[in-house]
Amino acid sequence: MATINAADVAKLRRVTLAGMMDCKKALEESEGNFDKAIEIIRKKGQAVANKRADKEASEGVVLSKVSSDGKVGVIMVLNSETDFVAKNSDFMALANKILDIAVNKKPANLDELKSLPMDGGKVGEKVIEYVGIIGEKLDLSYFDKIEAAHVQAYIHPGNRLATLVGFTKAGVDVQVYKDIAMQIAAMNPVAIDKDFVSEAVIAQEIEIGKEQARRDGKPEEMLEKIAQGKLTKYFKENTLLNQDFVKDNKRTIRQYLTSVNKDLTVTEFKRFTLNL
């Protein structure tokens, strides 16, 4: 039997992040062959993943990050079964490593992210390996990105809510960008402006407005006008540029942005939250 020393075990742990005893056993089983030991650990992860396939991975973290030039931002979700594991250092190390890969490689979608190389394998394979290391079902379930003149990321304390927002202008006070990212986190707008709200949502809100007015005993000929008034209020409360700025409710977000730069506005935003 090959002699397994502490340096070999430590090296395998650095590569796989598996536990010390798991690394030692894998090296013993492979008779000191490092590549075979890695494969043993991967197969263990797959076996555990298969056993836990019917479990629900509804906890986890939501993370967002922006490239060094500020022009591309990514947002992703790595799920676990329990909140306890979501706070585990190995779990967070995996999540942040995937996040860095996403920022650097800028994949087009979730499937492409899962196919990117990571530590001698692929991102998706590494997630499965970590199932064996951590002992819970894990799922890289969501990924998106924004490209703009400037992109700002925000992660709410606790890593269960994150936002990403693109702007038309770079180079303004960074606090302005942060204010908008936090506004989106706090107020959960449905769209940038009323022109971005789908016809289906508008029709639904008009119907809701009519039904509310009808229940209030308003005459039938007044229902459309009342519903249109409620729709205007809906746009005001639920579209980003028309919302009151949470830090100064005497101004809308549009007014706040144009006070900084007349051409400054939002091009796109993403918001994702786990159950809070």
N, C-alpha and C positions, 0 to 999 in steps of 0.2 A: 504494500500500500504506500502511495506517495506520502511524503512528509508535508503536512499542512502547517505553515507558520503563520504567525499573527499578521505579518505584512501582507500576505496573500489574502487573508480574510478581510483586512482593512481595505485593500484595493478593490475587492469585489463589492464590498459595501458601498464604497464611493461611487462605483459605476451603477449599481442596481438600487441602492438605498434599502436593500433588504436587511433584516435583523442580523446581528453578528452570528448567532447560532445557525440561522438559515444559510448564511454564507459558508460557514464552516462545514455544514452537512453537505451542501452542494459541491464544494471542493473535494470532500472525501468521496462522494458518490462518483464524481468525474475523474477521480484519481489525480487531482491536481491540474486538470485541463481547464484553463480559465474560460475559454469560449463555451465548452460543454457545461460548465457551472452556471454561466449566464443563462443558457438554454433551459437548464433544470429549474432555475428560479422563474423563468418566463412560463414554463409549463405549469408550475405550481400556481402561478397567478391565474392562468386560464382555467385550471381545475376549480379553484375557489370561485372564479367568476361564473362558471357553469352552475355550481351549486347554489349561487345566490341570484341566479338570473330572474327568479320570480319575485325578488325583493324590490321595494320601491325606493329609489334614490331621490328623495325630494328635499333633502337638506343640501348644504354645500356652500359655495362662495360665488359671488358675482364680482368680476374684476374688469377694470378698464385701464388702458394705458395708451400713451401717445408716443410716436416715433421722435427721435432726437431733433429732427427738423421741424416738428410741430405740425406736419401736414397730413399725417395719417394716424388715425386712432382705431383701436380695436376694443371690443367688449366680448366677454365670454363667461360661460357658466360651467363650473365643474361640480357635479352633484355627488353627494354621499348619502348614506342611509340615515346617519345621525348627526346632530349638531356637534356632538363630542368629537367625532372624527373630523368635521369641518374645521375645527380649531387645532387639529393635530399638526405638529411641525412638518412631518413628512408629507402630509396632504397639501399643506400650504406651499411647500417647496416644489412639489409637482405642479400645482396650479400656476405658480409664478414662473416656472421654467417654460410651461406651455405658452403662457402669456407673452414672454419675451420672444419665443420663436414666432408667434403670430405677429408681433410688432415688427420683427426684423424681416420676415419672409412675405408678409402681407398676402396671405392666401385669399382666394376669391370667396370661399364658403367653408362651411364646417367640414365637409368631406375632404376638401383639399387640405385643411388644417390637420386632420387626422392622418393624412398620408405623408406629411412632412417628416423628414428624418429627425431622430432624437436619440442620442446615446446608443448608437448602433442598431436601432430599430426605427419604428415609426411612432408618431405621437399616439395614435390609437392603440398600438400594441403596448406602449408604456403604461397607458391607463389601465389596461387589463393586468399587466404585471403588478401594478400597485394594489390591485384587489387582493392578491396573495400576500403582499407585504402588510397591508393595513387591515385586511380581514372583513371588509365591507364591499358591497357593490358600489362601484364608481361609474359615473357617466359624464362624458364631455358632451353636454346636451345643446349648447347654444353658442354661436359665434356670429359676429357681424363687424363691419368696419365702416369708417367714414374717411373720405379724402376731401380736403378743403384748404383754403389759404391758411387757416389756422384751425386746429382741432383741440378741444379741451376735454379732459377726462375728470370724472369725480367718482370716488367710492365712498359711500356713506359708512360711518363707523359700524363695524360688525360684519362687513363684507357681504351683506345680503341685498344690497341695492347699489347699482352703479349707473352712471349716465355717460354719454359721449355726445358732443355737439360740435358742429362745423360752422365756421364763420366766413364771411366774405373778405375780411381784412385781417392781416397779421400786423403785429407791432404795436397794438394798443396795450394799455395797462392790463396786466395778467389778471388782476382782480375782477375786471369786467367779464372776462371769459369764465372765471370761476363762479361769479354771481349767476350767470345764466345756467351753467351746469347744475348748480345747486337749486335754482328755481325749478328746473325740470324734475329734479329729484323730489322736491317738496310738493309741487303742484300738479304733477303728472298730466301735462297737456296731451291732447289727442292728436294735435297737428301743429305745424308752425303758424299757420294763418287760416282764415276761413276758407280760402280757395283750395286748401290742401285737404279739407274734410270731404270724405266720399259722399257721393249722391245717396248711397244707401243709408248712411248715418243721418244725413240731413232729412231724408224722407221719414226715417224712424222718429227723429226728434219732433218733426212737425206733427206726426200722428200722435205722439205722446202729449204734445201741447194741446191738440184739439180734444183729446180724451179728458185731460185734466179740466179744461174749460167746460166741456160738456157736463162733467160730474159736478162742477161748480154752478150749474144751472144757466150758463150763458146761452144766448140765442144762437141758433145754428148758423145764421148769416154772419155772426161775429167770430166764429171759430177760427177761420183762416187768418184773420188779422191778429187775433190773440196768439195763435201758434207762431206766427212770424215774429212777434215780439219776444216770445220765449226763446225762439231760435237765435235771435240777436243776443240775448242774455247768455245762451249756451256758448256761442262763439266767444263772448267776452270772458267767460270763466274757464273755457277749456282749450283755447288756442293760444299758444305761447306768446306771440307778439301782442296780443290783445289783453292778456292777463295783467292784473295789477302786480307791480314789482313787489316782492315780499319784503324787501328792505326799505321801500318807500312807496306806500300804496297810493300816493298822489300822482304817480306816473305809471304808465304801462311799460311793458318790456320794450315795445317799439320806441317809445319816447326816451327811455333810458339809453338804448343803443344809439339812436340818432343824436343824442346830446353829446355822446363821446366822439362819434364820427358820422357824418350824414350818410355815408355809404355802408355803414356797418349793420349787418343783419345776420340772421341764422340761415344756413343753407340746408341743414339736415340735423336730426338728433335721434339718438337711441336711448331707451331707458328700459332696464330689466330689473325686476325684483323677485326674490323668493318670498314665500308667504311670511308676512311680518306679524 
